Amino acid sequence: MDGTLIDTEPLWGQATYELGELLGRPLTPEVRAKTVGGSFPDTLRIVADWAGYELVDGDLERYRTWMFGRMAEMFASGIELNPGIAGVLDSLAERATPMFVCTNTARVLADPCIDAIGRNVFAGTIAGDEVANPKPAPDMYLEAARRAGTEPGECLVVEDSWHGMTAGAAAGCVVLGLADTVPEGVVRFNPNSFVGAGAVDVDGWFSAAR
């Protein structure tokens, strides 16, 4: 969702940099990059390790509350879909292709984004706090395939983060990676290809990547 369907990654980046300040050491771009696509517990651990901050009981909930509140403030200013995404989603929905949002974002923050994208086009949504193991584990993609009633190898995953691409590949899905560098088993994909595309194009991408 974040970075693939909607351009919220800069907002997550801003909040993560602010988290570094709260913990006592500004992040470098390299440290911030390690948090992209991860769950909040992973993000907090990475930032705390960088800052030399020893986490104690209650810190996870305290800083999660702060982070989610900060993101909600920024989301309130509006959420826009990435170029071409609306047309692709509408075309797939028109022919009843089952689509699922699989996001490491917690449900409380995922829902406003899903509503902005258009909840009605999706067969279901899975948030990061609804699986035993979030990305880079394959859990949520395996669950999406189960709900779709098909094998993971018949599913196309589109991801922009290393965590997400790794999760899709580990689940056995066909994965298009919207990044300059992708894990093994993932096909690099230019997000500009979404502009003007539809369901038939998606079929072609799936066949070629397979």
C-alpha positions as CSV (number, residue, x, y, z in Angstrom):
1,M,0.0,0.0,0.0
2,D,2.5,2.7,1.2
3,G,4.7,3.6,-1.7
4,T,3.0,1.3,-4.2
5,L,-0.6,2.5,-4.3
6,I,-0.2,5.8,-2.5
7,D,2.8,8.0,-1.9
8,T,2.9,7.9,1.9
9,E,6.5,6.8,2.2
10,P,7.8,10.4,2.5
11,L,5.4,10.9,5.4
12,W,6.6,7.7,7.1
13,G,10.2,8.9,6.5
14,Q,9.5,12.3,8.1
15,A,7.9,10.6,11.2
16,T,10.8,8.1,11.4
17,Y,13.4,10.9,11.3
18,E,11.5,12.6,14.1
19,L,11.5,9.4,16.1
20,G,15.3,9.4,15.8
21,E,15.3,12.9,17.3
22,L,13.1,11.8,20.1
23,L,15.5,8.9,20.9
24,G,18.4,11.2,20.9
25,R,20.3,10.7,17.7
26,P,19.3,12.0,14.2
27,L,19.0,9.2,11.6
28,T,21.2,9.0,8.5
29,P,19.5,8.2,5.2
30,E,21.1,4.7,5.4
31,V,19.5,4.0,8.7
32,R,16.2,5.3,7.6
33,A,16.4,3.0,4.5
34,K,16.6,0.0,6.8
35,T,13.1,0.8,8.2
36,V,11.3,1.1,4.9
37,G,8.4,-1.3,4.6
38,G,9.1,-2.8,8.1
39,S,6.7,-3.2,11.1
40,F,6.8,-0.6,13.8
41,P,8.5,-2.8,16.3
42,D,11.3,-3.4,13.8
43,T,11.5,0.3,13.1
44,L,11.7,1.2,16.8
45,R,14.4,-1.4,17.3
46,I,16.5,-0.1,14.4
47,V,16.2,3.5,15.5
48,A,16.9,2.7,19.2
49,D,20.0,0.6,18.3
50,W,21.3,3.5,16.2
51,A,20.6,6.0,19.0
52,G,22.1,3.8,21.7
53,Y,18.8,3.9,23.5
54,E,18.0,0.9,25.6
55,L,14.3,0.1,25.3
56,V,12.4,-0.6,28.5
57,D,8.9,-2.0,29.2
58,G,6.2,0.3,27.9
59,D,8.4,2.0,25.3
60,L,7.0,0.1,22.4
61,E,3.4,1.1,23.2
62,R,4.5,4.7,24.1
63,Y,6.4,5.3,20.9
64,R,3.9,3.5,18.8
65,T,1.1,5.8,20.1
66,W,3.3,8.8,19.3
67,M,4.1,7.5,15.8
68,F,0.6,6.7,14.9
69,G,-0.7,10.0,16.2
70,R,1.9,11.8,14.1
71,M,1.0,9.9,11.0
72,A,-2.7,10.5,11.5
73,E,-1.9,14.3,11.6
74,M,-0.1,14.1,8.3
75,F,-2.7,11.8,6.7
76,A,-5.4,14.4,7.6
77,S,-3.9,16.7,4.9
78,G,-5.0,14.3,2.2
79,I,-3.9,11.0,0.5
80,E,-3.4,10.7,-3.2
81,L,-3.0,7.6,-5.4
82,N,0.2,7.1,-7.4
83,P,0.0,7.8,-11.1
84,G,-2.0,5.2,-13.1
85,I,-3.0,3.2,-10.0
86,A,-6.7,4.2,-10.1
87,G,-7.2,3.0,-13.7
88,V,-5.5,-0.3,-13.1
89,L,-7.5,-1.0,-10.0
90,D,-10.8,0.0,-11.6
91,S,-10.1,-2.2,-14.7
92,L,-9.3,-5.2,-12.6
93,A,-12.3,-4.7,-10.4
94,E,-14.6,-4.4,-13.4
95,R,-13.7,-8.0,-14.4
96,A,-13.9,-9.1,-10.8
97,T,-10.3,-10.0,-10.3
98,P,-9.8,-10.5,-6.6
99,M,-7.4,-8.0,-5.1
100,F,-6.0,-7.7,-1.6
101,V,-4.2,-5.0,0.3
102,C,-1.3,-6.5,2.3
103,T,0.3,-3.9,4.4
104,N,2.6,-3.8,7.4
105,T,0.8,-0.7,8.5
106,A,-1.4,-1.3,11.5
107,R,-5.1,-1.4,11.0
108,V,-5.8,1.9,12.7
109,L,-3.7,3.8,10.2
110,A,-4.3,1.5,7.2
111,D,-8.1,2.0,7.1
112,P,-8.0,5.8,6.3
113,C,-5.6,5.0,3.4
114,I,-7.7,2.0,2.1
115,D,-10.8,4.2,2.2
116,A,-8.9,6.9,0.2
117,I,-7.9,4.3,-2.4
118,G,-11.4,2.8,-2.6
119,R,-12.2,-0.1,-0.3
120,N,-14.9,-1.4,-2.7
121,V,-12.3,-2.5,-5.3
122,F,-10.7,-5.0,-2.9
123,A,-11.8,-8.5,-2.0
124,G,-10.0,-8.0,1.4
125,T,-7.3,-6.3,3.3
126,I,-4.7,-7.6,5.7
127,A,-2.9,-5.2,8.1
128,G,0.5,-5.7,9.8
129,D,-1.1,-6.2,13.3
130,E,-3.4,-9.0,12.0
131,V,-0.8,-11.7,11.2
132,A,1.6,-13.6,13.5
133,N,4.6,-12.3,11.5
134,P,4.6,-9.2,9.3
135,K,6.8,-8.7,6.3
136,P,9.4,-9.8,5.4
137,A,7.7,-13.0,6.6
138,P,5.4,-14.4,3.9
139,D,2.4,-14.8,6.3
140,M,0.1,-12.1,4.9
141,Y,0.6,-13.1,1.3
142,L,-0.1,-16.7,2.1
143,E,-3.2,-15.6,3.9
144,A,-4.3,-13.5,0.9
145,A,-3.8,-16.4,-1.4
146,R,-5.9,-18.6,0.9
147,R,-8.7,-16.1,1.0
148,A,-8.6,-15.8,-2.8
149,G,-8.9,-19.6,-3.0
150,T,-5.8,-20.1,-5.1
151,E,-2.2,-21.1,-4.9
152,P,0.4,-18.4,-4.1
153,G,2.1,-19.1,-7.5
154,E,-1.1,-17.9,-9.2
155,C,-1.0,-14.5,-7.4
156,L,0.8,-11.3,-8.6
157,V,2.4,-9.2,-5.9
158,V,3.4,-5.6,-6.5
159,E,5.8,-4.2,-3.9
160,D,8.2,-1.3,-3.6
161,S,10.1,-2.1,-0.3
162,W,12.7,-4.8,0.3
163,H,10.6,-6.2,3.1
164,G,7.6,-6.5,0.9
165,M,9.3,-7.9,-2.1
166,T,11.0,-10.5,0.2
167,A,7.7,-11.5,1.7
168,G,6.0,-12.0,-1.7
169,A,8.8,-14.1,-3.0
170,A,9.0,-16.2,0.2
171,A,5.3,-16.9,-0.2
172,G,5.9,-18.2,-3.7
173,C,4.0,-15.4,-5.5
174,V,5.1,-13.8,-8.8
175,V,6.5,-10.4,-7.6
176,L,7.0,-7.2,-9.5
177,G,9.5,-4.9,-7.6
178,L,9.2,-1.2,-7.9
179,A,12.8,-0.6,-6.9
180,D,16.2,-0.2,-8.5
181,T,17.5,-3.3,-6.6
182,V,15.3,-6.3,-6.0
183,P,15.8,-9.6,-4.1
184,E,16.3,-12.9,-5.9
185,G,13.1,-14.1,-7.5
186,V,11.7,-10.6,-8.0
187,V,11.3,-8.9,-11.4
188,R,12.2,-5.3,-11.6
189,F,9.2,-3.1,-12.8
190,N,8.9,0.5,-13.8
191,P,6.0,2.1,-12.0
192,N,5.5,4.5,-14.9
193,S,4.0,1.5,-16.7
194,F,0.9,1.8,-14.6
195,V,-0.1,5.0,-16.4
196,G,-2.8,4.2,-18.9
197,A,-2.7,0.5,-18.2
198,G,-5.5,-1.9,-17.5
199,A,-6.3,-5.5,-16.7
200,V,-5.0,-6.9,-20.0
201,D,-1.7,-5.2,-19.3
202,V,-1.6,-6.8,-15.9
203,D,-2.1,-10.2,-17.5
204,G,0.9,-9.5,-19.7
205,W,3.1,-8.5,-16.8
206,F,2.1,-11.6,-14.9
207,S,2.8,-13.9,-17.8
208,A,6.2,-12.3,-18.5
209,A,7.3,-12.3,-14.9
210,R,6.2,-15.9,-14.5
